[in-house]
Amino acid sequence: MSLNPQTRHIRVRVAEHTKRGRKQWDLYRYLWDPHLLFDALKVVIKNGGRGGPDGHELSELKGREWEFAKDLSQKLKAGTYKPGAVLRLYIPKKDGRKRPLGIPNVEDRVLQRALVLLMETIYEQKFYDFSYGFRPHKRAVDCVAAVAKQVYSHRHVLEADIENFFNEVSHNKLLKFIEKEIVDKRILRLISKILKSGFSEFGKPWQPSIKGTPQGGPLSPLLANIYLHYVLNERFVEVYGVKHPRVRLFVYADDFVIVAKGSADIETVSSLLKVWMREGGLKLKAEKTRYVDMTNGHRGFGSKFDFLGFKIHLRAFADNPERFWVARQASERSRRSLKESFHEKLHIHLSIKEAREMALQIWRGWCNYFRYSNNNRIFYREKRSIRRYVYRYLKRKFRRQRRPVPWRKLVLLCKEIIKPIKPPRVYPNHLSQGQLPLF
C-alpha cells in the first residue's frame, strides 16, 4: 500500500537519524502527525478484524477516516490519549492447548500501527538478516529455504522453541532494550501503558497484564522481535558473529534453528542458550528442543526435523544411494491440518457451488505456502485424499434423506467439486529465482 508523501518523509527522517547513530529523542512529535495516523488507519482497515472491548467496529469509520485521524492526533498532542484493555479470546492449538489472542480497540490498533510505521524504520537497520519473523519483505518460506540450504554443509541441527514466549516477555527488560535506540520519554511511557493496559474476557472483570505482549495487536510482533534481538540474536553474534563458518542461527519469532558442522559445536551453543534464556527470563520448550544428526552416515527415522510447518529431511540420490540431499516438504502435521480443514469446513448446509469454492479456497491457501519446496509428489497425494472428504460431505448431505440420491449422481457431483483443484507448480529454488508470485 502506498503511503502519503508526508508519512514517507517522516520515515526517511527517522531512518536517517538512526543511520547517523543518533538516538531518537523527539519521536513523539512525529507520532501525532495526522497524515501518519491516516496511513496507519488505512492499513488497519485493509487488514480488517473485529472491534475491541469498547464495541466500536471498523465499519463505523467509513467516510470519516481523516476526521478520526485528526481527533486521535489532538488526543496525542494534548496528552489525553489512554490505551484501553484488550479483549482476550482463546484459539485452540494443534496440541490441544489454547493460545490467548488479544484484540485491541480500533483507536488503539491505529495508534499501534502508527508506532510500527515509525519504529520499524529504526529497527530494520538493527535486526540481523537471519531473523525472519514478522518483518517486511521476509517470509517464513524464505527462512525454511535458507535453513535447508545451510544444512547441506552444516549437518548437525538444534531445533528449539521458546515456551510461552509472548506471555513471558518482561516489561522492564523490554523497555530498557527499547531505550537503547529511543530515549523519548513520551514514547516509552506510551509503550509502557500499552503493555500494562490489561485485558478483559467475556463474563470476567478487567485483569492487569504483569508481563507479556498480547498477541493480536499490530505492535506486539515488533516488540517481540526487539526483545528476542537483544536476548538471543545479539548474544549469539557477540560469540559467533553473523556468518560463522561452523555455527549459524535462523530465527522466526519464537522458533529458531541452529545448524553446525560438528556435534561439539551444538553442545557448546546449547549450554550458552540456557544462560541466555535464563538471563532473558525465558526457557526453552523441552518437547520441541532436540538435537538432530543429519549426516549421511547416521541417516535414519530421526534424521529429520520440522520447522515452520515444513519437514526437512534427507533423501538419497537416485544414482548413488549412499549419498543424500536435503529435501523440504509439508510436515505430517501440516498435511493433517489440511485434511482437518476439509473435514471442518465442508458443512452439509453448503450448496454444491459453495462447496466447490470452499474446497478451492482451502486448497489454494495451503498450496500458496507449501509450493516453495520439493512438494510435488505431496500435492498429488493430497489431491487424491481430498476426494474422500468430498464424498463424506456428499454422503451427509444427500444420502441421509428419506429418498437418498444414487451414488452414480454423487460421483458426478464429486468430480464437479474437485475439478478446479489442481496441484500447483513448485519452486524448490525460489531464493535463487527471486521473489515469485504466490499463485
Residue, then its C-alpha position, 0 to 999 in steps of 0.5 A: m500500500s502506498l503511503n502519503p508523501q508526508t508519512r514517507h518523509i517522516r520515515v526517511r527522517v527517522a531512518e536517517h537519524t538512526k543511520r547517523g547513530r543518533k538516538q531518537w529523542d523527539l519521536y513523539r512529535y512525529l507520532w501525532d502527525p495526522h497524515l501518519l495516523f491516516d496511513a496507519l488507519k488505512v492499513v488497519i482497515k485493509n487488514g480488517g478484524r473485529g472491534g475491541p472491548d469498547g464495541h466500536e467496529l471498523s465499519e463505523l469509520k467509513g467516510r470519516e477516516w481523516e476526521f478520526a485521524k485528526d481527533l486521535s492526533q489532538k488526543l496525542k498532542a494534548g496528552t489525553y490519549k489512554p490505551g484501553a484493555v484488550l479483549r482476550l479470546y482463546i484459539p485452540k492449538k494443534d496440541g490441544r492447548k489454547r493460545p490467548l489472542g488479544i484484540p485491541n480497540v480500533e483507536d488503539r490498533v491505529l495508534q499501534r500501527a502508527l508506532v510500527l510505521l515509525m519504529e520499524t524504520i529504526y529497527e530494520q537497520k538493527f535486526y540481523d538478516f537471519s531473523y525472519g519473523f514478522r518483518p517486511h519483505k521476509r517470509a517464513v518460506d524464505c527462512v525454511a529455504a535458507v535453513a535447508k540450504q545451510v544444512y547441506s554443509h552444516r549437518h548437525v541441527l538444534e531445533a528449539d522453541i521458546e515456551n510461552f514466549f509472548n506471555e513471558v516477555s518482561h516489561n522492564k527488560l523490554l523497555k530498557f532494550i527499547e531505550k537503547e535506540i529511543v530515549d523519548k520519554r513520551i514514547l516509552r511511557l506510551i509503550s509502557k501503558i500499552l503493555k500494562s493496559g490489561f485485558s478483559e474476557f467475556g463474563k470476567p472483570w478487567q485483569p492487569s497484564i504483569k508481563g507479556t505482549p498480547q498477541g493480536g495487536p499490530l505492535s506486539p510482533l515488533l516488540a517481540n522481535i526487539y526483545l528476542h534481538y537483544v536476548l538471543n540474536e545479539r548474544f549469539v553474534e557477540v560469540y559467533g558473529v553473523k556468518h560463522p563458518r561452523v555455527r549459524l542461527f535462523v530465527y522466526a519469532d519464537d522458533f529458531v534453528i541452529v545448524a553446525k558442522g560438528s556435534a561439539d559445536i551444538e553442545t557448546v551453543s546449547s549450554l550458552l542458550k540456557v544462560w541466555m534464556r535464563e538471563g532473558g527470563l525465558k526457557l526453552k520448550a523441552e518437547k520441541t528442543r532436540y538435537v538432530d544428526m543429519t549426516n549421511g552416515h547416521r541417516g535414519f527415522g530421526s534424521k529429520f526435523d520440522f520447522l515452520g510447518f515444513k519437514i526437512h529431511l534427507r533423501a538419497f540420490a537416485d544414482n548413488p544411494e549412499r549419498f543424500w540431499v536435503a529435501r523440504q516438504a509439508s510436515e505430517r502435521s501440516r498435511r493433517s491440518l489440511k485434511e482437518s480443514f476439509h473435514e471442518k469446513l465442508h458443512i452439509h448446509l453448503s450448496i454444491k457451488e459453495a462447496r466447490e469454492m470452499a474446497l478451492q479456497i482451502w486448497r489454494g491457501w495451503c498450496n500458496y505456502f507449501r509450493y516453495s519446496n520439493n512438494n510435488r509428489i505431496f500435492y498429488r497425494e493430497k489431491r487424491s485424499i481430498r476426494r474422500y472428504v468430498y464424498r463424506y460431505l456428499k454422503r451427509k448431505f444427500r444420502r441421509q434423506r428419506r429418498p437418498v440420491p444414487w451414488r452414480k449422481l454423487v460421483l458426478l457431483c464429486k468430480e464437479i467439486i474437485k475439478p478446479i483443484k489442481p496441484p500447483r507448480v513448485y519452486p524448490n529454488h525460489l531464493s535463487q529465482g527471486q521473489l515469485p508470485l504466490f499463485 
